[in-house]
Amino acid sequence: MDELKVDKKKKRILWLDILRGIAMFLVIYGHTTQNVQIQKYIYSFHMPLFFIISGMAEIFQKTEGTKEFVKKKIKTLVIPYFLLNLLMFPITYINDRIRATSRFSIKEYLIGTIYSNTMNSYSASSNATWFILTLFLTELLFFFMKKITKNDKELFYLTSILALAGYANSISKWKYHGPWHIQVVFTAVAFYYIGYIFMKNIDSIKELFNKKINTLIYVVVLFVIGMYFAYNNTRVSLTADKYGSFLYFYIAALSLSFALILFTMKFLDRNLRITKYIGQNCILWVAIQIPIIRYIQKTVPIVKEVEMYALALAFIVFLEIMPFAIFINKFLPFLCGKDYNKNKCTNTNIYIYIYIY
């Protein structure tokens, strides 16, 4: 791991945070655009990419007992999920009143937040937060998978079986839609595993892609392959547990994900402060973006009618959440699963300066 550029204060790999920030922009743009074809391409890989990134971050997990691991994940994922949905409820309620979203009663929003699966006909205050609880279940499952398997070979076989089971559920007549999108976990864990294996062999991978021109060729080839299979597949939605062709789904998701991963790793391994900061605080962007997007789309209809404005809205939301994130990290860190520590805030004044100028 010596070759990786690491933020020594945070002990984080720079390009991995940059990658997460880019992936977050794709999520936002996927929610602002009304272009069906653009949505098709983005949705073909953006959520698999997030699970791959989460698997990559496994390298930062300390060896812990079951109790400690579960407790930490509840603190950093489950509790923030409920607190952030509570925080976003006023905007969601306003959206409900102006018919920017489907109308639900407070009781129905409460049920939707607890169940965290829009397939139950109710929505959470910020329905993009389904990812947080699904990630919690995925990390929990992978933790136990590593415990019961003796080596990576056994882990691979178990992951493959679960991935097939997840796809079988998605195409079955009795298709199950459980709380916290539990049915998606079997598919998500496959991508999580891939990210874990990738980062476990990162030194060999970096050696393989040591020349920029060779890396760029691989990136272009993977991009073309991914776009082809995404185009020829149906619209993918992890939220709805819809994947189209099993083969096309995995080829598109992995090709496009690794095209972006290799490009970021080779060409963007630097301290891009704003993107890095967003990457380090994605949970806040996940929670805040959709209520804001829906409000703007309702009050400024042109952003839904003209693609250029939809793209501009994605950039605006991507950047405008920054001051809220800085405030939360500074004064309400428990909302994103962090402990309060005035010395722990990452150069808050510097980020404010960069943001303004």
C-alpha positions as a Python dict, from the first residue, in 0.01 Angstrom:
ca = {
    (1, 'M'): (0, 0, 0),
    (2, 'D'): (306, 227, 6),
    (3, 'E'): (243, 363, -343),
    (4, 'L'): (-98, 504, -256),
    (5, 'K'): (-123, 874, -186),
    (6, 'V'): (-282, 900, 155),
    (7, 'D'): (-425, 1195, 346),
    (8, 'K'): (-208, 1145, 656),
    (9, 'K'): (-442, 1333, 888),
    (10, 'K'): (-738, 1118, 791),
    (11, 'K'): (-547, 807, 675),
    (12, 'R'): (-762, 798, 363),
    (13, 'I'): (-668, 721, 3),
    (14, 'L'): (-716, 1044, -189),
    (15, 'W'): (-839, 901, -520),
    (16, 'L'): (-1095, 687, -340),
    (17, 'D'): (-1255, 996, -186),
    (18, 'I'): (-1242, 1172, -524),
    (19, 'L'): (-1408, 868, -682),
    (20, 'R'): (-1685, 871, -422),
    (21, 'G'): (-1741, 1242, -485),
    (22, 'I'): (-1772, 1185, -861),
    (23, 'A'): (-2012, 896, -801),
    (24, 'M'): (-2220, 1126, -581),
    (25, 'F'): (-2249, 1377, -866),
    (26, 'L'): (-2374, 1099, -1095),
    (27, 'V'): (-2642, 1012, -839),
    (28, 'I'): (-2755, 1375, -826),
    (29, 'Y'): (-2754, 1412, -1205),
    (30, 'G'): (-2952, 1090, -1232),
    (31, 'H'): (-3217, 1255, -1016),
    (32, 'T'): (-3223, 1589, -1200),
    (33, 'T'): (-3225, 1470, -1561),
    (34, 'Q'): (-3547, 1372, -1733),
    (35, 'N'): (-3360, 1228, -2031),
    (36, 'V'): (-3448, 859, -2034),
    (37, 'Q'): (-3132, 753, -2218),
    (38, 'I'): (-2902, 946, -1984),
    (39, 'Q'): (-3081, 795, -1685),
    (40, 'K'): (-3040, 450, -1840),
    (41, 'Y'): (-2662, 490, -1864),
    (42, 'I'): (-2621, 640, -1517),
    (43, 'Y'): (-2848, 390, -1345),
    (44, 'S'): (-2670, 99, -1514),
    (45, 'F'): (-2370, 143, -1284),
    (46, 'H'): (-2387, 430, -1032),
    (47, 'M'): (-2525, 230, -738),
    (48, 'P'): (-2311, -80, -810),
    (49, 'L'): (-2017, 163, -812),
    (50, 'F'): (-2110, 289, -465),
    (51, 'F'): (-2113, -67, -330),
    (52, 'I'): (-1778, -136, -500),
    (53, 'I'): (-1634, 175, -335),
    (54, 'S'): (-1773, 64, 1),
    (55, 'G'): (-1603, -273, -48),
    (56, 'M'): (-1278, -92, -129),
    (57, 'A'): (-1308, 97, 199),
    (58, 'E'): (-1298, -241, 376),
    (59, 'I'): (-923, -182, 390),
    (60, 'F'): (-986, 78, 663),
    (61, 'Q'): (-1194, -159, 878),
    (62, 'K'): (-1024, -258, 1199),
    (63, 'T'): (-1038, -619, 1311),
    (64, 'E'): (-1326, -617, 1556),
    (65, 'G'): (-1554, -853, 1739),
    (66, 'T'): (-1913, -890, 1625),
    (67, 'K'): (-2054, -670, 1901),
    (68, 'E'): (-1812, -386, 1835),
    (69, 'F'): (-1865, -405, 1459),
    (70, 'V'): (-2245, -399, 1479),
    (71, 'K'): (-2238, -118, 1734),
    (72, 'K'): (-2011, 92, 1512),
    (73, 'K'): (-2224, 37, 1203),
    (74, 'I'): (-2543, 126, 1390),
    (75, 'K'): (-2376, 447, 1504),
    (76, 'T'): (-2238, 544, 1161),
    (77, 'L'): (-2523, 425, 937),
    (78, 'V'): (-2851, 334, 1107),
    (79, 'I'): (-2878, 622, 1354),
    (80, 'P'): (-2773, 884, 1091),
    (81, 'Y'): (-3033, 738, 854),
    (82, 'F'): (-3318, 812, 1094),
    (83, 'L'): (-3180, 1146, 1213),
    (84, 'L'): (-3120, 1274, 859),
    (85, 'N'): (-3469, 1170, 749),
    (86, 'L'): (-3605, 1360, 1048),
    (87, 'L'): (-3393, 1661, 950),
    (88, 'M'): (-3525, 1656, 593),
    (89, 'F'): (-3890, 1606, 688),
    (90, 'P'): (-3985, 1979, 686),
    (91, 'I'): (-3868, 2018, 323),
    (92, 'T'): (-4038, 1691, 229),
    (93, 'Y'): (-4358, 1809, 395),
    (94, 'I'): (-4345, 2135, 197),
    (95, 'N'): (-4290, 1934, -122),
    (96, 'D'): (-4589, 1724, -28),
    (97, 'R'): (-4809, 2033, 15),
    (98, 'I'): (-4707, 2188, -318),
    (99, 'R'): (-4743, 1847, -489),
    (100, 'A'): (-4378, 1825, -582),
    (101, 'T'): (-4396, 1462, -467),
    (102, 'S'): (-4671, 1206, -406),
    (103, 'R'): (-4890, 1308, -114),
    (104, 'F'): (-4857, 1109, 209),
    (105, 'S'): (-4974, 1166, 563),
    (106, 'I'): (-4722, 1211, 844),
    (107, 'K'): (-4805, 857, 958),
    (108, 'E'): (-4732, 722, 610),
    (109, 'Y'): (-4398, 905, 596),
    (110, 'L'): (-4315, 754, 934),
    (111, 'I'): (-4400, 405, 807),
    (112, 'G'): (-4203, 469, 488),
    (113, 'T'): (-3897, 583, 685),
    (114, 'I'): (-3906, 283, 919),
    (115, 'Y'): (-3962, 31, 639),
    (116, 'S'): (-3726, 212, 398),
    (117, 'N'): (-3857, 51, 82),
    (118, 'T'): (-4068, 250, -162),
    (119, 'M'): (-4216, -75, -289),
    (120, 'N'): (-4442, -69, 18),
    (121, 'S'): (-4614, 234, -145),
    (122, 'Y'): (-4487, 475, 122),
    (123, 'S'): (-4182, 697, 98),
    (124, 'A'): (-3919, 799, 351),
    (125, 'S'): (-3860, 1170, 406),
    (126, 'S'): (-3556, 1142, 180),
    (127, 'N'): (-3601, 826, -22),
    (128, 'A'): (-3243, 816, -155),
    (129, 'T'): (-3141, 721, 199),
    (130, 'W'): (-3250, 361, 127),
    (131, 'F'): (-2885, 312, 29),
    (132, 'I'): (-2766, 380, 385),
    (133, 'L'): (-2965, 97, 542),
    (134, 'T'): (-2898, -140, 252),
    (135, 'L'): (-2526, -67, 293),
    (136, 'F'): (-2561, -146, 664),
    (137, 'L'): (-2713, -486, 585),
    (138, 'T'): (-2453, -548, 313),
    (139, 'E'): (-2161, -473, 542),
    (140, 'L'): (-2315, -687, 813),
    (141, 'L'): (-2362, -978, 572),
    (142, 'F'): (-2007, -946, 436),
    (143, 'F'): (-1868, -935, 790),
    (144, 'F'): (-2027, -1271, 869),
    (145, 'M'): (-1935, -1412, 528),
    (146, 'K'): (-1569, -1345, 604),
    (147, 'K'): (-1608, -1513, 941),
    (148, 'I'): (-1754, -1837, 807),
    (149, 'T'): (-1525, -1873, 503),
    (150, 'K'): (-1167, -1992, 531),
    (151, 'N'): (-1018, -1809, 232),
    (152, 'D'): (-1096, -1581, -63),
    (153, 'K'): (-1184, -1880, -281),
    (154, 'E'): (-1464, -1986, -47),
    (155, 'L'): (-1569, -1624, -13),
    (156, 'F'): (-1596, -1600, -392),
    (157, 'Y'): (-1817, -1911, -415),
    (158, 'L'): (-2046, -1788, -139),
    (159, 'T'): (-2071, -1443, -296),
    (160, 'S'): (-2155, -1596, -635),
    (161, 'I'): (-2433, -1809, -485),
    (162, 'L'): (-2584, -1506, -313),
    (163, 'A'): (-2561, -1296, -632),
    (164, 'L'): (-2750, -1566, -824),
    (165, 'A'): (-3008, -1585, -545),
    (166, 'G'): (-3052, -1207, -561),
    (167, 'Y'): (-3109, -1216, -935),
    (168, 'A'): (-3349, -1512, -903),
    (169, 'N'): (-3560, -1309, -662),
    (170, 'S'): (-3564, -1012, -902),
    (171, 'I'): (-3718, -1219, -1184),
    (172, 'S'): (-3941, -1449, -980),
    (173, 'K'): (-4321, -1427, -979),
    (174, 'W'): (-4329, -1408, -600),
    (175, 'K'): (-4070, -1128, -600),
    (176, 'Y'): (-4000, -1023, -241),
    (177, 'H'): (-3967, -659, -137),
    (178, 'G'): (-3852, -657, 224),
    (179, 'P'): (-3769, -386, 475),
    (180, 'W'): (-3450, -188, 418),
    (181, 'H'): (-3435, -330, 62),
    (182, 'I'): (-3305, -653, 207),
    (183, 'Q'): (-3364, -826, -127),
    (184, 'V'): (-3104, -596, -288),
    (185, 'V'): (-2836, -699, -39),
    (186, 'F'): (-2756, -1025, -222),
    (187, 'T'): (-2675, -826, -536),
    (188, 'A'): (-2502, -545, -348),
    (189, 'V'): (-2271, -785, -163),
    (190, 'A'): (-2135, -912, -498),
    (191, 'F'): (-2016, -561, -586),
    (192, 'Y'): (-1893, -506, -230),
    (193, 'Y'): (-1684, -823, -262),
    (194, 'I'): (-1539, -706, -595),
    (195, 'G'): (-1433, -376, -436),
    (196, 'Y'): (-1280, -564, -143),
    (197, 'I'): (-1076, -793, -370),
    (198, 'F'): (-970, -500, -589),
    (199, 'M'): (-829, -305, -297),
    (200, 'K'): (-674, -616, -144),
    (201, 'N'): (-466, -649, -461),
    (202, 'I'): (-420, -278, -521),
    (203, 'D'): (-39, -289, -539),
    (204, 'S'): (-43, -546, -820),
    (205, 'I'): (-318, -353, -998),
    (206, 'K'): (-125, -25, -980),
    (207, 'E'): (180, -203, -1117),
    (208, 'L'): (-28, -338, -1406),
    (209, 'F'): (-157, 11, -1485),
    (210, 'N'): (170, 193, -1427),
    (211, 'K'): (165, 374, -1763),
    (212, 'K'): (-92, 645, -1828),
    (213, 'I'): (-137, 567, -2197),
    (214, 'N'): (-207, 197, -2128),
    (215, 'T'): (-452, 291, -1853),
    (216, 'L'): (-630, 535, -2084),
    (217, 'I'): (-670, 263, -2348),
    (218, 'Y'): (-822, 27, -2090),
    (219, 'V'): (-1052, 304, -1969),
    (220, 'V'): (-1180, 375, -2321),
    (221, 'V'): (-1231, 4, -2399),
    (222, 'L'): (-1417, -55, -2071),
    (223, 'F'): (-1628, 257, -2129),
    (224, 'V'): (-1730, 146, -2480),
    (225, 'I'): (-1812, -207, -2361),
    (226, 'G'): (-2012, -72, -2067),
    (227, 'M'): (-2209, 174, -2279),
    (228, 'Y'): (-2292, -98, -2534),
    (229, 'F'): (-2433, -339, -2277),
    (230, 'A'): (-2610, -63, -2085),
    (231, 'Y'): (-2775, 54, -2407),
    (232, 'N'): (-2891, -297, -2497),
    (233, 'N'): (-3017, -378, -2148),
    (234, 'T'): (-3342, -254, -1995),
    (235, 'R'): (-3342, 30, -1743),
    (236, 'V'): (-3168, -89, -1426),
    (237, 'S'): (-3289, 5, -1078),
    (238, 'L'): (-3138, -139, -761),
    (239, 'T'): (-3409, 38, -564),
    (240, 'A'): (-3678, -157, -749),
    (241, 'D'): (-3460, -470, -773),
    (242, 'K'): (-3471, -460, -1155),
    (243, 'Y'): (-3165, -567, -1352),
    (244, 'G'): (-3282, -678, -1694),
    (245, 'S'): (-3040, -932, -1839),
    (246, 'F'): (-2815, -1082, -1570),
    (247, 'L'): (-2515, -1086, -1806),
    (248, 'Y'): (-2574, -741, -1954),
    (249, 'F'): (-2630, -590, -1610),
    (250, 'Y'): (-2304, -716, -1462),
    (251, 'I'): (-2095, -642, -1772),
    (252, 'A'): (-2227, -284, -1796),
    (253, 'A'): (-2203, -217, -1422),
    (254, 'L'): (-1849, -353, -1389),
    (255, 'S'): (-1714, -209, -1715),
    (256, 'L'): (-1839, 145, -1651),
    (257, 'S'): (-1748, 132, -1282),
    (258, 'F'): (-1390, 22, -1349),
    (259, 'A'): (-1350, 266, -1636),
    (260, 'L'): (-1418, 542, -1383),
    (261, 'I'): (-1217, 373, -1107),
    (262, 'L'): (-904, 331, -1322),
    (263, 'F'): (-932, 685, -1460),
    (264, 'T'): (-966, 835, -1113),
    (265, 'M'): (-690, 618, -967),
    (266, 'K'): (-442, 710, -1241),
    (267, 'F'): (-530, 1068, -1329),
    (268, 'L'): (-711, 1217, -1027),
    (269, 'D'): (-500, 1094, -736),
    (270, 'R'): (-456, 1442, -598),
    (271, 'N'): (-601, 1670, -335),
    (272, 'L'): (-909, 1807, -514),
    (273, 'R'): (-1041, 1964, -196),
    (274, 'I'): (-1410, 2013, -274),
    (275, 'T'): (-1463, 1677, -445),
    (276, 'K'): (-1262, 1504, -173),
    (277, 'Y'): (-1468, 1669, 100),
    (278, 'I'): (-1791, 1561, -68),
    (279, 'G'): (-1653, 1210, -103),
    (280, 'Q'): (-1574, 1201, 268),
    (281, 'N'): (-1926, 1318, 360),
    (282, 'C'): (-2143, 1143, 100),
    (283, 'I'): (-2401, 1037, 358),
    (284, 'L'): (-2508, 1403, 387),
    (285, 'W'): (-2538, 1448, 10),
    (286, 'V'): (-2738, 1124, -13),
    (287, 'A'): (-2987, 1252, 245),
    (288, 'I'): (-3018, 1618, 147),
    (289, 'Q'): (-3024, 1615, -235),
    (290, 'I'): (-3364, 1472, -337),
    (291, 'P'): (-3597, 1695, -127),
    (292, 'I'): (-3408, 2000, -257),
    (293, 'I'): (-3415, 1875, -617),
    (294, 'R'): (-3789, 1803, -605),
    (295, 'Y'): (-3863, 2148, -461),
    (296, 'I'): (-3661, 2327, -730),
    (297, 'Q'): (-3808, 2113, -1008),
    (298, 'K'): (-4158, 2206, -894),
    (299, 'T'): (-4095, 2577, -844),
    (300, 'V'): (-3868, 2622, -1147),
    (301, 'P'): (-4020, 2386, -1409),
    (302, 'I'): (-3767, 2474, -1681),
    (303, 'V'): (-3502, 2262, -1505),
    (304, 'K'): (-3712, 1958, -1593),
    (305, 'E'): (-3790, 2069, -1946),
    (306, 'V'): (-3441, 2160, -2072),
    (307, 'E'): (-3154, 1914, -2029),
    (308, 'M'): (-2891, 2188, -2004),
    (309, 'Y'): (-3072, 2329, -1701),
    (310, 'A'): (-3109, 1981, -1549),
    (311, 'L'): (-2732, 1941, -1570),
    (312, 'A'): (-2682, 2289, -1424),
    (313, 'L'): (-2918, 2201, -1140),
    (314, 'A'): (-2710, 1891, -1066),
    (315, 'F'): (-2395, 2104, -1033),
    (316, 'I'): (-2578, 2361, -818),
    (317, 'V'): (-2715, 2100, -577),
    (318, 'F'): (-2377, 1921, -574),
    (319, 'L'): (-2204, 2239, -455),
    (320, 'E'): (-2477, 2412, -255),
    (321, 'I'): (-2504, 2126, -3),
    (322, 'M'): (-2147, 2212, 97),
    (323, 'P'): (-2228, 2483, 357),
    (324, 'F'): (-2490, 2258, 520),
    (325, 'A'): (-2234, 1976, 536),
    (326, 'I'): (-1972, 2204, 688),
    (327, 'F'): (-2222, 2326, 950),
    (328, 'I'): (-2331, 1971, 1037),
    (329, 'N'): (-1973, 1847, 1064),
    (330, 'K'): (-1884, 2142, 1285),
    (331, 'F'): (-2184, 2154, 1519),
    (332, 'L'): (-2398, 1841, 1467),
    (333, 'P'): (-2151, 1563, 1373),
    (334, 'F'): (-2371, 1296, 1531),
    (335, 'L'): (-2609, 1342, 1235),
    (336, 'C'): (-2350, 1169, 1017),
    (337, 'G'): (-2226, 922, 1275),
    (338, 'K'): (-1926, 1119, 1397),
    (339, 'D'): (-1813, 1222, 1745),
    (340, 'Y'): (-1797, 1589, 1835),
    (341, 'N'): (-1438, 1708, 1846),
    (342, 'K'): (-1350, 2066, 1761),
    (343, 'N'): (-1002, 1955, 1657),
    (344, 'K'): (-1142, 1684, 1431),
    (345, 'C'): (-1314, 1914, 1182),
    (346, 'T'): (-1116, 1908, 858),
    (347, 'N'): (-992, 2263, 799),
    (348, 'T'): (-1345, 2406, 808),
    (349, 'N'): (-1230, 2761, 745),
    (350, 'I'): (-1022, 2651, 448),
    (351, 'Y'): (-1322, 2475, 291),
    (352, 'I'): (-1542, 2781, 345),
    (353, 'Y'): (-1274, 2997, 176),
    (354, 'I'): (-1249, 2757, -121),
    (355, 'Y'): (-1627, 2734, -149),
    (356, 'I'): (-1673, 3112, -156),
    (357, 'Y'): (-1386, 3186, -393),
}
